[in-house]
Amino acid sequence: LRQWAVPGHGFQRRHGGIPVAPHRHGASTGRLTPCTGRVNVGDHTAVASMAVNWRRVGASTGPPSGEGGAAERDYAAALAFLADRVDAPRWACGYSFGGATAIRAAAADPGVDRLVLVAPPASMIDAERMQRCEGRIFLAVGENDDLVQHGELEALVSGLPRAYFCALAETDHFFATAGLPQLAAELGRWLE
């Protein structure tokens, strides 16, 4: 795993957690997308977070794999890494494929008390595992996202009282022209 740990105790005191997020599109480009950078780190002066690259991206090691089980194992290793080093609840965060991976990892880890999901494809989400996640869930998707099934995602969380769903106006899957300020505002509302 390639990881960045950004300590910030102010965030932990206010919100009681540490976000962990994998990169999705870094798998093909070797770099963070603007969306992932915002969800991972937020205001990095006040957030403790850890971002992981998929295997063979950047300085990450291991055999390359697009297989979901490998991503899930890597995510679980990142959660365990933080659990061993920081005494605070952990959040599982993810963008696109990483969101679906975050759900699977969080369902298997009782130390994860929140999910932050941005644009996970509904076809990749395990609804049973998401229902097993006992913490609060934040789910955001762009209204103009042609890679994600907006209505299906909303339906997945509509019956979960601890879930917060938002559709980001004029936002596509890659947050190319809009969405980051709205995403930050929605996350802020959810955190209050």
C-alpha positions in Angstrom: 0.0 0.0 0.0 1.1 3.5 -0.7 -0.2 5.7 2.1 -0.3 9.3 3.2 -1.2 9.8 6.8 -2.1 13.4 7.6 -2.4 14.0 11.3 -4.9 16.6 12.5 -6.3 16.3 15.9 -8.8 19.1 15.6 -10.9 17.1 13.2 -10.9 14.1 15.6 -12.1 16.1 18.5 -14.9 17.7 16.6 -16.1 14.8 14.5 -14.7 11.7 16.3 -13.1 9.9 13.4 -10.3 9.4 10.9 -11.2 9.1 7.2 -9.5 6.4 5.1 -10.0 6.5 1.3 -8.6 4.7 -1.7 -8.1 6.3 -5.1 -10.2 5.0 -8.0 -8.9 6.7 -11.1 -5.4 6.9 -9.8 -5.3 3.3 -10.9 -5.1 4.4 -14.5 -3.4 7.8 -14.1 -1.2 7.3 -11.1 -2.5 10.5 -9.5 -5.4 11.8 -7.4 -8.5 13.2 -9.0 -9.7 16.5 -7.6 -12.7 14.8 -6.0 -10.6 12.2 -4.2 -8.2 14.7 -2.9 -11.0 16.7 -1.4 -12.8 13.7 0.2 -9.5 12.2 1.5 -8.0 15.2 3.1 -10.5 18.0 3.2 -8.9 20.8 5.2 -5.7 19.0 5.9 -4.8 21.2 8.8 -7.7 19.7 10.8 -8.1 16.2 9.4 -6.3 13.0 10.1 -6.7 10.8 7.0 -5.0 8.1 5.0 -5.3 7.5 1.3 -4.2 4.3 -0.4 -3.2 3.7 -4.0 -4.1 0.5 -5.7 -1.4 -2.0 -6.3 1.4 -1.0 -8.7 0.2 2.7 -8.8 2.8 5.2 -7.8 5.1 3.7 -5.2 2.5 0.9 -4.3 3.8 -2.6 -4.6 2.1 -6.0 -5.2 0.8 -7.5 -8.4 -1.6 -5.3 -10.3 -5.2 -6.4 -10.1 -8.6 -5.0 -11.0 -10.2 -7.7 -8.9 -12.5 -6.5 -6.1 -11.2 -8.9 -3.5 -7.6 -7.5 -3.8 -8.9 -4.0 -3.3 -11.0 -5.1 -0.3 -8.0 -6.7 1.3 -5.9 -3.6 0.7 -8.6 -1.4 2.2 -8.9 -3.7 5.2 -5.1 -3.4 5.7 -5.3 0.4 5.6 -8.1 0.3 8.3 -6.0 -2.0 10.4 -3.0 0.2 10.0 -4.9 3.1 11.4 -6.5 1.1 14.2 -3.1 0.1 15.4 -1.8 3.7 15.5 -4.7 6.0 16.3 -7.2 5.7 19.1 -10.3 7.1 17.3 -13.2 5.7 15.3 -12.5 5.2 11.6 -14.4 6.3 8.6 -14.4 4.4 5.3 -14.5 6.8 2.4 -14.3 6.2 -1.3 -14.8 7.6 -4.8 -16.3 5.6 -7.6 -15.0 2.0 -7.4 -13.4 3.0 -4.1 -16.8 3.7 -2.6 -18.0 0.2 -3.4 -14.8 -1.1 -1.8 -15.3 1.1 1.3 -18.7 -0.5 1.9 -17.4 -4.0 1.8 -14.4 -3.1 4.1 -16.6 -1.2 6.5 -19.2 -4.0 6.8 -16.4 -6.3 8.0 -14.8 -3.9 10.4 -16.9 -2.8 13.5 -14.4 0.0 14.2 -15.7 1.9 11.1 -18.5 4.2 12.3 -19.1 6.3 9.1 -19.1 5.9 5.4 -18.4 8.7 3.0 -19.2 7.6 -0.6 -18.9 9.7 -3.7 -20.2 8.4 -7.0 -20.0 4.7 -6.4 -21.6 2.7 -9.3 -24.8 1.2 -8.0 -24.0 -2.0 -9.9 -20.9 -2.5 -7.7 -22.6 -1.9 -4.4 -23.4 -4.9 -2.2 -26.7 -3.7 -0.6 -26.7 -6.3 2.1 -23.2 -5.2 3.3 -24.2 -1.6 3.2 -27.2 -2.3 5.4 -24.8 -4.1 7.9 -22.8 -0.9 8.3 -24.0 0.4 11.6 -22.7 4.0 11.3 -23.9 7.1 9.4 -23.6 7.1 5.7 -23.0 10.0 3.3 -23.6 9.4 -0.4 -23.1 12.0 -3.0 -23.5 11.7 -6.8 -23.4 14.2 -9.6 -26.7 14.9 -11.4 -24.8 14.7 -14.7 -22.9 11.5 -13.9 -23.3 9.2 -16.8 -21.3 6.4 -15.2 -23.4 6.1 -12.1 -27.1 5.1 -11.7 -28.4 8.1 -9.7 -31.9 6.7 -9.1 -30.6 3.3 -8.1 -28.2 4.9 -5.6 -30.9 7.0 -4.0 -33.2 3.9 -3.8 -30.4 1.9 -2.1 -30.2 4.4 0.8 -33.8 5.6 1.0 -34.7 3.1 3.6 -31.7 3.7 5.8 -32.5 6.3 8.4 -28.8 6.9 9.1 -28.1 7.7 5.4 -27.7 11.1 3.8 -28.1 11.3 0.0 -27.4 14.3 -2.1 -27.3 14.9 -5.9 -24.8 17.6 -6.9 -26.1 20.0 -9.5 -24.2 20.2 -12.8 -21.6 17.7 -11.7 -20.3 14.8 -13.8 -18.5 11.7 -12.6 -15.0 13.3 -12.6 -16.1 16.7 -11.1 -14.5 18.2 -14.3 -16.4 21.5 -14.3 -18.4 21.7 -11.0 -19.3 20.0 -7.8 -16.4 20.3 -5.3 -17.7 23.4 -3.5 -21.1 21.8 -3.3 -19.6 18.5 -2.1 -17.8 20.3 0.6 -21.0 22.1 1.7 -23.0 18.9 1.8 -20.3 17.2 3.8 -20.3 20.1 6.2 -24.1 19.8 6.6 -23.9 16.1 7.2 -21.1 16.5 9.8 -23.1 19.0 11.9 
